[in-house]
Amino acid sequence: MAGANSQKTILYAMGANGAIAIAKLAAAAITSSSAMLAEGIHSLADTGNQLLLLLGLKRSGRPPDDLHPLGYGKTIYVWSFIVAIILFSVGGMYSILEGWHKLHDPHALSWPWLAIAIVLFAIVAESISLRTAIIEINKVRGPRSLWQWFHQSRASELIVIFGEDVAALLGLVFALLAVGLTMLTGNPVFDALGTLAIGILLIVIAVLIGVEIKAMLIGESIDPLEQARMFEFLGARPEVDQVLNMITLQLGTDVLVSLKLRMDQPDGRRLVEEINSLERDFRAAFPQTVWLFVEPDLVE
């Protein structure tokens, strides 16, 4: 996923979440709904998280230097992991603590219809934000399901945005049910239970995001679909008899590729010319490849 497209998605989500956070927190103050307060804190945390993702994207674009010869691309993984921690702590744990407090000291809601109106507005805004993210995801998802893409993608910023948007929409549904049941029954315990459910949801989403980002921090090969395209490209090259080994490494938006190939010319000037031609065409076909190492050999 190109950095520009990811940045556009982040900016869109940040604007939506900022407006939603203000509306939710205002509704929480007026209605005394703990579910609305939990959702307001969640949206406020999401807005801050998106600022961190923008910072991560900017820092990851710094050029290589003597200390970091492969560049700073993996910086975005660090900031994405921090976002997952914030979602877990500020969003999830706070919501559980607030719900637990409300469960033991319930308060009646004021102006519950206002809370419902705000939730409905937020559902529309979050749906638009999620749709924007999915449009970008669909450009690289291929035939995979969204869950398969989530597990296999190396675009950490999109994984975070998608996870946050899904959590936000489900959280809003929980908040709507909590406020609605509280209105119908007059029992504020439902509001507290809704707050607890929102907290548990955020923790689950944060853990799922954290697991994926941790794998990228350790070091992962590129997206399996892109790797398959590379094998197909090399298999169609007349100068390549066999791909003996291929190692890929995702470094933010950049890619490192190391190839061990059996060439049709075992040695001599012609072999060098073939490798140079192969490298030029490979970089043209896969422009995200910043580092490319080709080793001719006879055996793996």
Stockholm file with secondary structure:
# STOCKHOLM 1.0

chainA/1-300         MAGANSQKTILYAMGANGAIAIAKLAAAAITSSSAMLAEGIHSLADTGNQLLLLLGLKRSGRPPDDLHPLGYGKTIYVWSFIVAIILFSVGGMYSILEGWHKLHDPHALSWPWLAIAIVLFAIVAESISLRTAIIEINKVRGPRSLWQWFHQSRASELIVIFGEDVAALLGLVFALLAVGLTMLTGNPVFDALGTLAIGILLIVIAVLIGVEIKAMLIGESIDPLEQARMFEFLGARPEVDQVLNMITLQLGTDVLVSLKLRMDQPDGRRLVEEINSLERDFRAAFPQTVWLFVEPDLVE
#=GR chainA/1-300 SS CCHHHHHHHHHHHHHHHHHHHHHHHHHHHHHCCHHHHHHHHHHHHHHHHHHHHHHHHHHHTCCCCSSCTTCSTTHHHHHHHHHHHHIIIIIIIHHHHHHHHHHHSCCCCSSHHHHHHHHHHHHHHHHHHHHHHHHHHHHHHTTCCHHHHHHHCCCHHHHHHHHHHHHHHHHHHHHHHHHHHHHHHCCTHHHHHHHHHHHHHHHHHHHHHHHHHHHHHHCCCCCHHHHHHHHHHHHTCTTEEEEEEEEEEEETTEEEEEEEEEESSCSSHHHHHHHHHHHHHHHHHCTTEEEEEEEECSCC
#=GC SS_cons         CCHHHHHHHHHHHHHHHHHHHHHHHHHHHHHCCHHHHHHHHHHHHHHHHHHHHHHHHHHHTCCCCSSCTTCSTTHHHHHHHHHHHHIIIIIIIHHHHHHHHHHHSCCCCSSHHHHHHHHHHHHHHHHHHHHHHHHHHHHHHTTCCHHHHHHHCCCHHHHHHHHHHHHHHHHHHHHHHHHHHHHHHCCTHHHHHHHHHHHHHHHHHHHHHHHHHHHHHHCCCCCHHHHHHHHHHHHTCTTEEEEEEEEEEEETTEEEEEEEEEESSCSSHHHHHHHHHHHHHHHHHCTTEEEEEEEECSCC
//
